[in-house]
Amino acid sequence: MDDQTRLELEAAAFRRLQKHLMEDRIDVQNIDMMNLAGFCRNCLSRWYQEAANERGIEMSKDEAREGFYGMSMDEWKANHQTDATDAKQAEFETAFKENVTDKS
């Protein structure tokens, strides 16, 4: 497989993941994803932002989130986010430290 085809397939897979998370499974909470998988929608938007910044494209966290979510974070929270239990919040603290916090 040539590099361009691989790149196009990877982009298509990313777009399908995004659609799955933003349209098909809006019921799945970010905190549950983070606790189980070590990443969530916010991570995906951050990785998108980091890729843009590495290529010299200025993009803020809010711009990246709006690009990934298709709406502002406030809109997403109002429409789809539910309150997390204390137990989920405690799990999240561990998951965040293990997966997001800079380990250097």
N, CA, C and O of each residue as an XYZ file, in Angstrom:
416
protein
N       0.852     -1.180      0.000
C       0.000      0.000      0.000
C       0.897      1.242      0.000
O       1.878      1.315      0.741
N       0.548      2.199     -0.831
C       1.360      3.416     -0.889
C       0.988      4.349      0.269
O      -0.074      4.209      0.877
N       1.868      5.291      0.559
C       1.698      6.181      1.707
C       0.412      7.014      1.620
O      -0.266      7.204      2.630
N       0.078      7.502      0.445
C      -1.131      8.326      0.293
C      -2.392      7.513      0.595
O      -3.302      8.004      1.264
N      -2.448      6.298      0.113
C      -3.606      5.440      0.387
C      -3.709      5.141      1.869
O      -4.799      5.192      2.439
N      -2.576      4.826      2.506
C      -2.565      4.577      3.954
C      -3.070      5.798      4.704
O      -3.885      5.671      5.618
N      -2.593      6.988      4.326
C      -3.019      8.228      4.961
C      -4.530      8.434      4.806
O      -5.202      8.829      5.758
N      -5.056      8.172      3.626
C      -6.486      8.326      3.378
C      -7.309      7.327      4.186
O      -8.373      7.672      4.700
N      -6.829      6.108      4.298
C      -7.536      5.104      5.100
C      -7.514      5.467      6.583
O      -8.521      5.317      7.274
N      -6.381      5.938      7.069
C      -6.288      6.365      8.469
C      -7.230      7.535      8.737
O      -7.897      7.570      9.771
N      -7.288      8.488      7.815
C      -8.188      9.632      7.972
C      -9.643      9.178      7.965
O     -10.453      9.677      8.747
N      -9.979      8.233      7.087
C     -11.348      7.712      7.035
C     -11.708      7.003      8.340
O     -12.824      7.151      8.838
N     -10.778      6.242      8.892
C     -11.029      5.550     10.155
C     -11.227      6.562     11.285
O     -12.091      6.365     12.140
N     -10.450      7.632     11.301
C     -10.607      8.683     12.307
C     -11.980      9.335     12.177
O     -12.675      9.534     13.174
N     -12.368      9.667     10.942
C     -13.675     10.291     10.739
C     -14.803      9.369     11.198
O     -15.797      9.840     11.751
N     -14.661      8.073     10.978
C     -15.688      7.116     11.420
C     -15.733      7.024     12.942
O     -16.815      6.941     13.524
N     -14.573      7.038     13.586
C     -14.524      7.062     15.049
C     -15.203      8.323     15.569
O     -15.997      8.265     16.508
N     -14.893      9.444     14.965
C     -15.505     10.704     15.374
C     -17.032     10.636     15.223
O     -17.753     11.032     16.138
N     -17.524     10.150     14.103
C     -18.961     10.022     13.882
C     -19.572      9.087     14.927
O     -20.633      9.376     15.479
N     -18.915      7.995     15.188
C     -19.421      7.033     16.173
C     -19.587      7.707     17.539
O     -20.610      7.535     18.202
N     -18.576      8.474     17.953
C     -18.611      9.108     19.268
C     -19.534     10.319     19.327
O     -20.099     10.618     20.379
N     -19.691     11.020     18.199
C     -20.449     12.267     18.207
C     -21.901     12.105     17.756
O     -22.734     12.973     18.015
N     -22.203     10.987     17.076
C     -23.570     10.797     16.592
C     -24.191      9.490     17.074
O     -25.336      9.464     17.525
N     -23.431      8.418     16.975
C     -23.982      7.101     17.286
C     -24.022      6.810     18.786
O     -24.949      6.152     19.257
N     -23.047      7.281     19.531
C     -22.939      6.940     20.959
C     -22.761      8.181     21.834
O     -21.845      8.248     22.654
N     -23.635      9.147     21.650
C     -23.567     10.348     22.486
C     -23.904     10.031     23.939
O     -23.644     10.833     24.835
N     -24.484      8.854     24.163
C     -24.822      8.434     25.519
C     -23.598      8.058     26.339
O     -23.645      8.075     27.569
N     -22.507      7.721     25.672
C     -21.286      7.324     26.375
C     -20.591      8.589     26.878
O     -20.248      9.476     26.096
N     -20.395      8.656     28.164
C     -19.801      9.837     28.778
C     -18.280      9.821     28.652
O     -17.656      8.760     28.668
N     -17.692     11.008     28.528
C     -16.235     11.121     28.454
C     -15.559     10.482     29.666
O     -14.533      9.814     29.531
N     -16.129     10.686     30.837
C     -15.505     10.155     32.043
C     -15.469      8.624     32.001
O     -14.505      8.017     32.467
N     -16.504      8.002     31.450
C     -16.513      6.543     31.324
C     -15.451      6.077     30.333
O     -14.759      5.088     30.574
N     -15.327      6.791     29.221
C     -14.293      6.448     28.239
C     -12.907      6.568     28.865
O     -12.063      5.687     28.704
N     -12.688      7.659     29.572
C     -11.382      7.892     30.181
C     -11.074      6.822     31.221
O      -9.955      6.311     31.279
N     -12.050      6.490     32.030
C     -11.834      5.493     33.079
C     -11.581      4.099     32.511
O     -10.804      3.331     33.078
N     -12.224      3.771     31.405
C     -12.076      2.443     30.820
C     -10.952      2.339     29.792
O     -10.231      1.343     29.755
N     -10.805      3.361     28.964
C      -9.877      3.269     27.833
C      -8.659      4.168     27.954
O      -7.688      3.996     27.216
N      -8.694      5.122     28.872
C      -7.556      6.021     29.023
C      -7.539      7.175     28.040
O      -6.536      7.882     27.933
N      -8.638      7.378     27.316
C      -8.791      8.538     26.443
C     -10.278      8.830     26.280
O     -11.129      7.991     26.575
N     -10.571     10.038     25.803
C     -11.959     10.431     25.590
C     -12.029     11.402     24.414
O     -11.036     11.625     23.722
N     -13.190     11.968     24.198
C     -13.366     12.919     23.108
C     -12.420     14.108     23.263
O     -11.863     14.593     22.278
N     -12.237     14.579     24.504
C     -11.332     15.708     24.739
C      -9.899     15.350     24.366
O      -9.171     16.190     23.835
N      -9.490     14.128     24.633
C      -8.149     13.679     24.233
C      -8.005     13.721     22.719
O      -6.997     14.196     22.196
N      -9.018     13.221     22.019
C      -8.968     13.226     20.557
C      -8.875     14.652     20.023
O      -8.129     14.913     19.080
N      -9.621     15.567     20.614
C      -9.530     16.958     20.155
C      -8.172     17.558     20.495
O      -7.650     18.374     19.735
N      -7.593     17.165     21.628
C      -6.258     17.663     22.001
C      -5.207     17.116     21.043
O      -4.303     17.847     20.639
N      -5.311     15.850     20.678
C      -4.360     15.270     19.729
C      -4.469     15.957     18.373
O      -3.465     16.153     17.690
N      -5.685     16.320     17.986
C      -5.923     17.068     16.751
C      -5.230     18.431     16.832
O      -4.557     18.852     15.891
N      -5.402     19.111     17.960
C      -4.761     20.407     18.188
C      -3.246     20.276     18.149
O      -2.569     21.080     17.508
N      -2.712     19.274     18.828
C      -1.259     19.076     18.847
C      -0.719     18.812     17.444
O       0.344     19.320     17.089
N      -1.432     18.029     16.646
C      -0.999     17.763     15.273
C      -0.994     19.051     14.457
O      -0.081     19.279     13.663
N      -2.002     19.889     14.647
C      -2.053     21.171     13.935
C      -0.887     22.056     14.366
O      -0.192     22.628     13.526
N      -0.678     22.165     15.674
C       0.396     23.013     16.185
C       1.773     22.549     15.728
O       2.643     23.371     15.442
N       1.973     21.229     15.657
C       3.248     20.685     15.181
C       3.517     21.061     13.730
O       4.668     21.103     13.296
N       2.454     21.335     12.987
C       2.584     21.717     11.579
C       2.540     23.224     11.384
O       2.409     23.706     10.259
N       2.649     23.972     12.487
C       2.668     25.425     12.412
C       1.298     26.059     12.278
O       1.194     27.244     11.961
N       0.249     25.292     12.514
C      -1.112     25.819     12.440
C      -1.546     26.168     13.862
O      -1.647     25.292     14.721
N      -1.799     27.442     14.099
C      -2.237     27.876     15.415
C      -3.674     27.428     15.645
O      -4.566     27.723     14.850
N      -3.882     26.717     16.736
C      -5.218     26.238     17.075
C      -5.317     26.168     18.591
O      -4.495     25.528     19.247
N      -6.313     26.821     19.133
C      -6.521     26.795     20.585
C      -7.245     25.512     20.985
O      -7.771     24.784     20.144
N      -7.256     25.258     22.288
C      -7.979     24.096     22.803
C      -9.459     24.206     22.462
O     -10.081     23.225     22.052
N     -10.027     25.412     22.632
C     -11.443     25.598     22.321
C     -11.726     25.392     20.840
O     -12.742     24.794     20.488
N     -10.849     25.875     19.966
C     -11.023     25.682     18.524
C     -10.959     24.198     18.161
O     -11.745     23.715     17.347
N     -10.026     23.492     18.766
C      -9.896     22.060     18.491
C     -11.123     21.301     18.973
O     -11.629     20.424     18.273
N     -11.596     21.632     20.153
C     -12.790     20.957     20.676
C     -14.004     21.250     19.803
O     -14.787     20.349     19.504
N     -14.163     22.500     19.395
C     -15.306     22.832     18.543
C     -15.195     22.118     17.202
O     -16.205     21.689     16.644
N     -13.969     21.986     16.676
C     -13.775     21.256     15.433
C     -14.124     19.784     15.576
O     -14.731     19.201     14.678
N     -13.750     19.183     16.688
C     -14.030     17.763     16.896
C     -15.498     17.538     17.258
O     -16.153     16.665     16.688
N     -16.012     18.325     18.204
C     -17.380     18.142     18.690
C     -18.427     18.660     17.706
O     -19.572     18.206     17.719
N     -18.036     19.611     16.851
C     -19.006     20.218     15.948
C     -19.883     21.243     16.649
O     -20.899     21.678     16.107
N     -19.492     21.620     17.844
C     -20.212     22.602     18.661
C     -19.273     23.022     19.785
O     -18.221     22.415     19.987
N     -19.654     24.052     20.505
C     -18.826     24.468     21.637
C     -18.906     23.423     22.748
O     -19.854     22.640     22.821
N     -17.910     23.430     23.591
C     -17.898     22.504     24.725
C     -19.098     22.763     25.638
O     -19.686     21.824     26.174
N     -19.459     24.034     25.814
C     -20.624     24.367     26.639
C     -21.907     23.755     26.066
O     -22.745     23.253     26.814
N     -22.057     23.799     24.725
C     -23.227     23.195     24.094
C     -23.238     21.683     24.311
O     -24.274     21.103     24.636
N     -22.068     21.044     24.128
C     -21.995     19.590     24.316
C     -22.401     19.220     25.738
O     -23.214     18.321     25.951
N     -21.823     19.927     26.708
C     -22.126     19.628     28.107
C     -23.616     19.793     28.405
O     -24.226     18.953     29.066
N     -24.190     20.885     27.908
C     -25.605     21.150     28.168
C     -26.506     20.084     27.533
O     -27.536     19.722     28.101
N     -26.120     19.588     26.370
C     -26.958     18.647     25.636
C     -26.709     17.180     25.974
O     -27.614     16.356     25.842
N     -25.483     16.837     26.414
C     -25.134     15.420     26.491
C     -24.444     14.968     27.775
O     -24.450     13.775     28.079
N     -23.857     15.873     28.525
C     -23.078     15.442     29.687
C     -23.972     15.286     30.900
O     -24.827     16.129     31.171
N     -23.765     14.198     31.628
C     -24.490     13.955     32.867
C     -23.531     14.085     34.045
O     -22.313     14.073     33.869
N     -24.082     14.207     35.228
C     -23.258     14.306     36.421
C     -22.566     12.976     36.692
O     -23.160     11.909     36.535
N     -21.322     13.054     37.096
C     -20.550     11.852     37.430
C     -20.649     11.576     38.923
O     -20.702     12.495     39.741
N     -20.672     10.312     39.255
C     -20.700      9.921     40.669
C     -19.337     10.204     41.301
O     -18.346     10.407     40.599
N     -19.300     10.216     42.613
C     -18.031     10.400     43.316
C     -17.043      9.287     42.961
O     -15.844      9.534     42.828
N     -17.548      8.075     42.809
C     -16.678      6.938     42.469
C     -16.065      7.125     41.082
O     -14.880      6.852     40.886
N     -16.864      7.588     40.121
C     -16.328      7.834     38.771
C     -15.310      8.965     38.790
O     -14.305      8.910     38.081
N     -15.564      9.984     39.594
C     -14.605     11.098     39.711
C     -13.281     10.609     40.282
O     -12.217     11.021     39.820
N     -13.337      9.741     41.273
C     -12.110      9.193     41.861
C     -11.355      8.345     40.840
O     -10.133      8.447     40.736
N     -12.070      7.509     40.085
C     -11.437      6.721     39.024
C     -10.786      7.629     37.991
O      -9.694      7.350     37.496
N     -11.479      8.725     37.675
C     -10.977      9.665     36.675
C      -9.647     10.277     37.117
O      -8.733     10.424     36.307
N      -9.540     10.627     38.375
C      -8.291     11.212     38.876
C      -7.117     10.286     38.579
O      -6.060     10.738     38.140
N      -7.300      9.006     38.815
C      -6.253      8.015     38.536
C      -6.012      7.894     37.041
O      -4.866      7.929     36.591
N      -7.081      7.752     36.267
C      -6.955      7.599     34.807
C      -6.275      8.808     34.185
O      -5.448      8.660     33.284
N      -6.615     10.004     34.658
C      -6.012     11.223     34.113
C      -4.517     11.243     34.398
O      -3.716     11.543     33.513
N      -4.143     10.925     35.626
C      -2.714     10.900     35.987
C      -1.956      9.878     35.151
O      -0.824     10.131     34.737
N      -2.563      8.740     34.904
C      -1.898      7.671     34.162
C      -1.826      7.931     32.660
O      -0.909      7.447     31.996
N      -2.768      8.679     32.120
C      -2.879      8.787     30.668
C      -2.676     10.172     30.093
O      -2.353     10.300     28.913
N      -2.856     11.214     30.890
C      -2.800     12.567     30.346
C      -1.669     13.385     30.943
O      -0.960     14.081     30.217
N      -1.493     13.313     32.232
C      -0.486     14.129     32.904
C       0.896     13.803     32.342
O       1.250     12.640     32.148
N       1.665     14.859     32.086
C       3.023     14.695     31.581
C       3.837     13.883     32.578
O       3.903     14.224     33.759
N       4.451     12.820     32.104
C       5.191     11.912     32.977
C       6.675     12.242     33.080
O       7.429     11.527     33.739
N       7.088     13.311     32.437
C       8.528     13.647     32.476
C       8.913     14.433     33.688
O      10.081     14.783     33.851
